[in-house]
Amino acid sequence: MSETHPENTVSIVLNGVRLVVDSSHTILDVAKASGIEIPTLCHQEGWRPDGNCRACLVEVHGERTLVPSCRRLVADGIEIVTNSKRVQSVRNTVLELLATESGLTPEIIDQTTPTNELSKWLTEYNIRPRRAYDEMTHSLPKPDDSHPAFIFDQTACIQCDKCVRACQEEQENGVIGVAGRGADSKIIFGLNQSILDSPCVGCGECVQACPTQALIANQSIADSQTIESICPYCGVGCALNFHVNNGQIISVDGRDGPANHGRLCVKGRFGFDYVSSASRLTKPLVRKTGAPKDPSLLDTENLGSFDWSELFQEVSWDEALERAATGFKTIIDHHEPDCLAGLGSAKGSNEEAYLFQKLIRSGFGTNNVDHCTRLCHASSVAALLECIGSGAVSNQVQEIKYADVAFLIGCNPTVNHPVAATWIKNATKSGTKLIVADPRKTEISDFSAEFLQITPGSDIALINAMLYVVVTEDLVNKCFIDDRVDGFEAFQAHIQDFSPELMAPLCGVSPTQIRVAARLYAKADRAMIFWGMGVSQHTHGTDNVRALIALAGITGNFGQRGQGLHPLRGQNNVQGASDAGLIPMMYPNYRSVEDKNNQDWFEHFWSSSLSPKKGLTTVEIMKAVSNPNSDSPMIRGLYIMGENPAMSDPNLHHTRAALAALDHLVVQEIFMTETALLADVILPASAWPEKTGTVTNTDRVVQLGKAAVNPPGEAKADIWIIQQIAHRLGLNWAYSGEYHGVSGIYSELRDVMGESFAGIPWARLEIEKSVTYPCAKTTEEGSSVVFVDRFPTESGKMRILPTQYRGQTEKTNHTYPFSLITGRLLEHWHTGSMTRRAFTLNSLQPCPEIFLSPKDAEDLNVLKGDMVSIFSIRGDISASARIDETLAKGTVFLPFAFYEAAANILTSDQLDPNGKIPEFKHTPVQLSKSRSHRHMSGF
């Protein structure tokens, strides 16, 4: 229970004991706090109490009927008895009737697992249903086992409605409901469909809520050990429990973490079994002498079952590590350090990211180190650092509940950040108004007050037109501008050229819609902006974010809950990996490598000489393999940890040719990825559930995860492998202790992060599990809202910068009339190496599909499932068609998780000049119905 205050207290008597308690609490709350157990079946902590099951009835002195303790608030002077004979008699009858309703015979009760709450209470009170009640049961359909992850058995349902509330009120998916009346009422999915045919998104919230195992996952948690960790997928950072039996993860459920409070999505709950896949790498491998590095191999139709033993041979760890290190040393000796580069991972821990970039900088002697943020939010970080002095979010996702208005642009949270989307949807039910701008009419737009379906790549035209309205209609926050903004006068003059009337033809949104949206945002007392890769993945992505920063700045939306800016981070540790220095132009904590003071500090701290030049980014590294320029020598060697550029980088034909052309490629991986197939040395590594370490989510929350299982075979922890390479390069690192010295590495990172991490020692994380940064003292909670009084710039003010509309780098034309957008699916993650090896996720979406608008499909004479070929100036692929009503005519969507139809064969490697990010969100393409019936092999 929460802290009580004298003015809100009442005096009650509970089971003969006088108590002073808070008047806002229920009888159930008070009983629990007093250590008194009351059975509940429909109750869930934090949910609205419904009192459906009547198992929690108690007696209040002087009242005629028993009352549900979950709904009844305490009142001054009341006397409550929780275990009187009357209560026991009614309670036992209720539980016995519920047991009969759910088909629990005495034999079944004795065999059920502890997760069946009804069975637990029946056992607790020694209740066994009587045969006389058998005639009360009625026939119900067979269990629905259509979904690969869980089963619905109506015979076990007591209609407590917890599944309905989990679906409709927590996740806001609206799939589960109640049909019929009285004895004929029943729980249904969709329009009384099978689970698989309904709109169910497989989040499993209903399974976690069900008290009787009417909804039950196909994996059991009985007799398992529970290990607390963090979800390995998106940047929301959901806390979860791995349930382990005999060294295997057998199930996952949500834990009450700061980002999710027990909620999970389909990937987080059911996407864990990739860890035990038979295709895990288990022994070190080196390329056989004479085995060619042929990039055309990656076009093999059955690549997922390719026999790579013809290319690689197994070796000992000593030999593999020696070959890896010797190859790097040879390039340094015969060429120069800048001929080497490293790509780290945002799916590993903060400690791994920190060690990896430290190795590249001090062991290789170059700043050529990058990671996947270059392909997702590099432009966001560039603009945020430039304008407000920090690359992190100003406010956390759940603060949307305090916002009057939220502007979502270029993000699809129900697919990419599903649990974050639940908080957004919850907020709309409480009064927050959404403005959604996107080329696709995504599911979140169904919750919007204003939906703006923009032309792909026209973000600047829309945002500048909104800024025009705010400035010309004097909707700016003058006090905030005077106190905390630099550059407004020049900006005010510049924005006069961007009226809605001029911008509407460019962005595809009417002037009226633009004005309504701009006024709605600007007039809100508190407004937030969320954006995703639809904003950042453009050659003008940095300008897009500059404009959003200006919109928040001139309206004064900083410094309070329900305000500010939030770029939704993509992977589980993109924020942490960036903080830890996996950026070619920044040391850890965003300290420029070109600043001599920073260089001197790190040279002293690491006892190593460091390069004064900023390094190359991911795409620049690939270009420097074959086309070096005067400023950057040819890249000859590359160390890749947990990245798959042969699928994730743009212009894949060029990228794959570059990887194959390297003198020395070392890949540290858990699977034989497309990139690993081009390697010289492959080091089998650890998956996230096999790691102990910290990650930092999109909300700036540093969270500790513990290893649940061991890596398979001879696979090793990434943190160990990095240290072994370092030792062979002559670095005298000494990290000792549990899990390869992880706490010592974290302590070193904490020193580098300064005041932001000062209040977050390892010991605190072991107790509290998660702490928000910045946190200067161990006695503080950490700051969920930053930039309250000043910005972390030299002047303390933010800068707003004018931006021009440049449009798409490549324009659609007669030959290539369609605009292609690439992205993720709910069921799959990035390049698919993990999720396509997870049974449930791959069962739900086994094959690639090209998403077409109904009108385009009609014009092409294409039906659902027909094969379609898609061409750009860089290549072509084929996949089956999926008709998608969310798309406007002329727009095509393609996920990039499938090697059979690798989307990035089509995309351009032209870069944003500031963020160095490619334009994944607009590629001119041509479509045609295909005669091909290519076999989709999977893994």
Secondary structure, 3 states (H helix, E strand, C coil): CCCCCHHHEEEEEECCEEEEEECCCEHHHHHHHCCCCCCCCCCCCCCCCCCCCCCCEEEECCCCCCEECCCCECCCCCEEECCCHHHHHHHHHHHHHHHHHCCCCHHHHHHCCCCCHHHHHHHHCCCCCCHHHHHHCCCCCCCECCCCCEEECHHHCCCCCHHHHHHHHHCCCCCEEEECCHHHCEEEECCCECCCCCCCCCCCHHHHHCCCCCEEECCCCCCCEEEEEECCCECCCCEEEEEEECCEEEEEEECCCCCCCCCCCHHHHHCCHHHHCCCECCCCEEECCCCCCCHHHHHCCCHHHCCHHHCEEECCHHHHHHHHHHHHHHHHHHCCHHHEEEECCCCCCHHHHHHHHHHHHHHHCCCCEECHHHHCCHHHHHHHHHHHCCCCCCCCHHHHHHCCEEEEECCCHHHHCHHHHHHHHHHHHCCCEEEEECCECCHHHHHCCEEECCCCCCHHHHHHHHHHHHHHCCCCCHHHHHHHEECHHHHHHHHHHCCHHHHHHHHCCCHHHHHHHHHHHHCCCCEEEEECHHHHCCCCHHHHHHHHHHHHHHCCCCCCCCCEEEECCCECCHHHHHHCCCECCEECCCEECCCHHHHHHHHHHHCCCCCCCCCCCHHHHHHHHHCCECCECCCCEEEEECCCHHHHCCCHHHHHHHHHHCCEEEEEECECCCCHHHCCEEEECCCHHHCCEEEECCCCEEEEECCCCCCCCCCCCHHHHHHHHHHHCCCCCCCCCHHHHHHHHHHHHHHHHHHHCCCCCHHHHHHHCEEECCCCCCCCCCCCCCCCCCCCCCCCCEECCCCCCCCCCCCCCCCCCEEEEEECCCCCCCCCCCHHHCHHHHHHCCCCEEEECHHHHHHCCCCCCCEEEEEECCEEEEEEEEECCCECCCEEEEECCCHHHCHHHCCCCCECCCCCCECCCCEEEEEEECCCCCCCCCC
